[in-house]
Amino acid sequence: MKSTICIGTRGSTLALWQANHVKNSIEKNFPDTRIDIKIIKTTGDRITDRPLSMVGGKGLFVKEIEAALLDGSIDLAVHSMKDMPGELPQGLVIGAIPERANPFDVLISAQGALFKDYPQGAVIGTSSLRRGSQLKHLRPDIEIKSIRGNLDTRLKKVKSGEYAAIVLAAAGLERLGQGSEITEYLAETDMVPAVGQGALCIETRENDPDMAEILSTLDHDPTRICVTGERAFLKAIEGSCHIPVACFGKILDNR
């Protein structure tokens, strides 16, 4: 069994929360294991001046972290599952998918107004083609404007009046204790989530029995079943952040 494990992660507040959550879970099960966290800057972190749909390639928030896994400088990587491309690089596997958090999207409004009550031409901020497409389907009369930046930056832009509202993933807000900022939860029939939204991906090298044993204690079977189905759909259509892809699986009556 490894005595020291290095976790690779992005450096955002949410990414660090997620990495530390995994770190704490492993330490609880393997108290004699030392765990370090290494911050790795990705292409998606460096490019902040335009929507990701305008940037070429896949895996914009994971490629550099996966490279560190492959060269052995880290032992596992913690990602938001919705950032993962449909196919992994050769030599890497999804070692664990912990229990999924809230998979849905939420609206944060400057004035506390509900989505249905926005006036014609109201400006809604989102960096996601998926969200923008579904919002325009529901309300063709609103304006969609791209927004990038961390959570605090986006909240300030709403409160300043630059946007009437923004749409974000519920899981990120709730994990960071910012649930009080939420104005409205959007129904899954109106805003179908991204593939894997709300779930974490713990990625590691294949043929590593020590890591496989450790990560098996974090895996949540119902979440893995649903997310695996969603990712099969993503892979089949060769989806990426360049096209508006939405898919959500759930288990009903054991099916």
N, C-alpha and C positions, 0 to 999 in steps of 0.2 A: 504493500500500500504506500502511495506517495506521502511523504512527510510535509511537503510544501506544494501548494497549487497556486498558479498565477492565472487570474481572471482578466481577460481583455474586454474593454468596454469603451464606448464613446464617453466624452467628458461632460455631457449635458447633465443638468440636475436630475432629470428623470432617469437617464441612463445609469448614473451613479447610484440612484436609489435602487434600481433594479439589480445592479451588480452586487450591492451590499445586501439586498434581500436574499440573493442566492448564496452569498458568502455566509450569512447568518444561518441559513438553512443547512448548509454543509457542516458548519461548525457545531451545530446542535447534534447532528448525527455522528460526526467524526471529530470529537473535541481535541484530539491530539494532532490534528492536521493544521498547519499554518497556511493561511490564505492571504495572498497579496493581490492588489488590484492595479492593473496597468491601463492608463488612459491612452487611447489611440485615436488620432484625428482622421476622419474619413473625408472622402471627396464631398459628400453631402454637407459636412460641417464647414468645409472651406468655401463652398459656393453658396453665398447668401443673397446675391444680388438679382437672382432670377428664379422662376419656378423650376422645380426639378424636372418637370415634363419637357423643359427646353434643353436639358443637359443629356448628352448621349450616354448610353450604357445602362446596365442593370446593377443592382446591389450597391447603390451609391453610399449607403450608410453601413455597409458591412465588408466591402472588398479588402480594405487595408487590415481589418481585424482578422479576416480569414487568412490573409497572407502571413500574419503573425502566428496563427495556429499551425499553418503548414510548415513554417520554418522552425517551430519548436520554441519560440520566445514566450508563448503563453500556452496554458494547458487547456483552457476552455474559454469560450466567448459567450457573453450574454447579450442578446439582441431583443428588440421588439420583433415579434414574429411577423408583423405586417411589413417590415422592411426586408424580409428575406425573399430572394428570387425563387422561382419554382424549382430550379435545379441547384444543387450544391456542387462546389468544386470536388474533383476526384480526391479521395482521401479523407474527406470530412463527412461527419454524420450529425444528425440532431440527437444528442445524447439524452435529453430530457425536455419535456414540455410540462412545466408545473401547472397547477390548477388555474384556469383562466379567470381573469378579472372581468369587470363589466365590458362587453364587447361593442357597445353601441356608441353613437355620436351624440354630442350635446351642443346646445346653442348657448352662447354667452352674449347677453344683450346689454347695451349701454343704459337703456331706460327700463329694463325689466319686461319689455314687450315680448309677446309670443310670436313665433314665426308667421302665423296666419294673419297677424295684425299689422305687419310692416306695411308702410305706404309704398305705392308704386315708385320704383327707382331706388329703393333702399339698398345701401351698399353692404354686402355680406362678404367677410374675409375668409378665404380658405386657400391653402396651397395645394389642394388635392383635386385632380381632375374628376375623381369619383364623386367627391362631395359636391363639387360645382355642377356637374351634370345632373345629379339628382335634385339639387336645389332648384335649378332652372326648370326641371321637369315639373316640380311642384308649384313653382312661382315664376313663370316666364317674365313677369314684369319687374323682377329685382335685378340688381347688378352684382355680378361676382367679381371681386378684386383679389388678386393674389396677396398673400401675407406670409412672410417668413420671420424667423427669429425665435427666441426661446419663449417660454410661457409668459414671463413677466413682461417682455416686450410686446407681445400680442395683447395682453390685458390692458396695457397702457394705451395702445392704439384704439381700443374700444372705448375706454373711459374718456379719451380725449375727443371723441366724436368723429375720428377719421373713418371708423366703420360703425354701422348701426349694430352689427353683431359679428361674431366669429363662430366657426364650427370647429370643434376639437373632439378628440377621443375621450370618452368618459374615464377610461382606466387611468390615463396619465394624470388627470386632475385629481382623481380620488386617491391615487398613490401618493401624491404630493400634498395631500391635506387641503386641496383647494376646491373641494366639492361645493362649498358655499357660494362660489362664483357662478355656478351653473344656473341658468335661467330655465332651461327646458331640455328634457331628454327627448330625442327624436326617435319615433317608432321605427322598428326594423323594417316595416313594410314601406315606410317613406324614405328611409336612409339606410340601405343595406350596407353593413360594415365591410371594411377591407378584409381580405383573406388573412386569417390569424389575428385579427384585431383583439386586443385585450390579453393576448397570450404572450408569454416569454419563450424565447428559443435559446436553449443552452446547447451550443455547438462544440464539438470536440473532434479529435482525430479518431478514425476508425482503427480497429485492432489495438485498442488501449484498454485492457481488462480492468486496470485499477480505476480509471475514470468511469468506465461503464458501471462498475459496482457502486461507486459513489453516486453517480447521477441517477441510478435506478431508484434511489430513495426519494428523489424529487419528482419523478414522473407521475402524471395524473392521467390514468387510462381514458376516462371519458373525454378529457380535453384533447388528448392525442388523437383519439378516433375522429373527433369533429374536425380538428385542424388538418389532419392528414387528408381527409376528404376534400376540404377546401383547397389545400395545396395541390391536390391532383387536378382539380379544375384549373387552377392557375397555370400549372405546367402544360396542360392540354391546349390551352389557348395562347401559350407563350406570353403571358401577361407581364406587365411591368408598370412603372409609374408614368409611362408615356401613353397609356390608354386607361380609360375609366373602368376598372374591374371591381366588382363587388360580389361577395359570396359569403354566406353564413350557414353553417351546419349546426344542428342540434339533435340530441337523442330524444325521441318520443316513443313511449311504449317499448323501450329496449330496442329501438330500431334507429 
